[in-house]
Structures are given as C-alpha cells and as structure tokens.
Amino acid sequence: MAITMTPAAADRVKSFLINRGKGLGLRLGIKTTGCSGLAYVLEFVDDLNEDDEMFTIDSVNIIVDAKSLVYIDGTQLDFVKEGLNEGFKFTNPNAKGECGCGESFNV
C-alpha cells in the first residue's frame, strides 16, 4: 500500500513549502502520546534518513520513516475547512479507535 493525499492537501502542502522557500517535502509520522497512545506528526523535511520511504503525490513528496509506516500504511491525508476551523485530516484504515478529542489513535 502507500500514503495518499487529496488535491486539497497537496495544494496546502505546496503552499507551505513555497512560503518556507526550501525543503524536500513533508514528513508524516507518529509519536507515542495522548489518550489513545499514538498521534500524527507533520514536519518539513530537508534531508532524508536511511529508513525513510518517499511517496510523490501531485508533485509533493510525503516522507515516512519505516517505524511509522507500519501504523499509517494506507492513510489518506486531506485538508478540510469546517466553519472557522481548518486543518489536516487523516483517514487511517489501521486505526481501531480515537480518543474523544481526536488528537490520538490506537491500532
């Protein structure tokens, strides 16, 4: 499988990278935290690590380390606007549950 991204998410990441002025792409990863155990991490990538896998979607590079890929393989990244709120939304087929606030998930 792989990581996928909607056109809205790709456009948003492109604009972030253009405003930043440098970078190979965006890292999508996980960290241990929150009520349910795991949380998503998004950060800019300037250099690849040995265990990184890169997915190119609509001219945007999404970089995922091997440890994180086990938990987020098949995830779709979207960018949504709901009222005054906007942000990235993760649709992860591996997630078995989320905490009430939506900040963390478990597998």
N, C-alpha and C positions, 0 to 999 in steps of 0.2 A: 504494500500500500504506500501511501505518501501523505504529505501535508497538502491541503488545497486552500485556495483563497478566492473569495468573491471579488468581482471587479471593484466594488466599493472599498474593500480592504486594500486591494492593490493600489488604487488611486491614492488612498490615505497614506500608505507607506511610502509611495513615490514622493508625495509632497513633503513628508517628514525628511526623507533623505536629501531632497533638493534643498530644503531650508537648512539642513545641517551642513551641506556642502562637501561631505565625504562619507565613505562607508561602503562596505561590500553588500550589506543587506540588513535584515532584521533577524535576530535570534529569537526563536520560540522555544522555551524550555519550561521546566518545572522545578519547584523547590518544595521542601518539606516545611509546611506551615499551616496555620488556620485550623478551623474546627474539624474539617474532614481529612486533613493530612497532606494534601498536595495543592499547590497553587501555580498558576501560569506565570511565566516571566517573559517579558518582551524587552529587548535591548538592542541597540545598534551593534553591528559587528564591523570591526576594521580589519581583523586578521582571523583566519580560520585556525581552529585547533585540529590536532591529529584525528580525533574521533568525531569530527563534525560531518554531517551529511547536508548537502545543499539541494534545495528544490527551487527551480526557477519557474515562476508563475507570472505571466503578463509582464515580463521584463523586471520582476522583483525577485531577489534572492531571499529565500527563507532558510535559515541555518538552524539545524537541530543537532544537539550532541547525542551520542549513542544511548546514554543513560535515559535521557528524556524521551527519546523516540519510542522506547518500549511502552511508555504510558500515553503518548499522544499520537501514535501512528493512526492515520485515517482522519485526523482532526481537520475541520474546516474553520478557517479564520474569516470572520466577517466584520464589517464596520457598520454599526447601526446608530440611528438617531431616533430617540424616543422622547418627544417633548423637548425639554431643555437639555436633556442628557444625551451624550454621545460617547461611544467607546467601542472597543473591540469585543466581539462575542465569539466564544469558542463552542463549536459543536463537536464533541469528542465521543465517538462510539464506544470507547473503553471505560468511560466514567459510569460508575454504578450508582453514584449519589453525589449530591452537593450539600453544602451547609446552607442554612437558612438565608444568610446574607449573600450567597452566590460567589464568595471570594475564594472558596476552596472546593476540592472534589476528592473522591476516593475511587479506587479501581478494584 
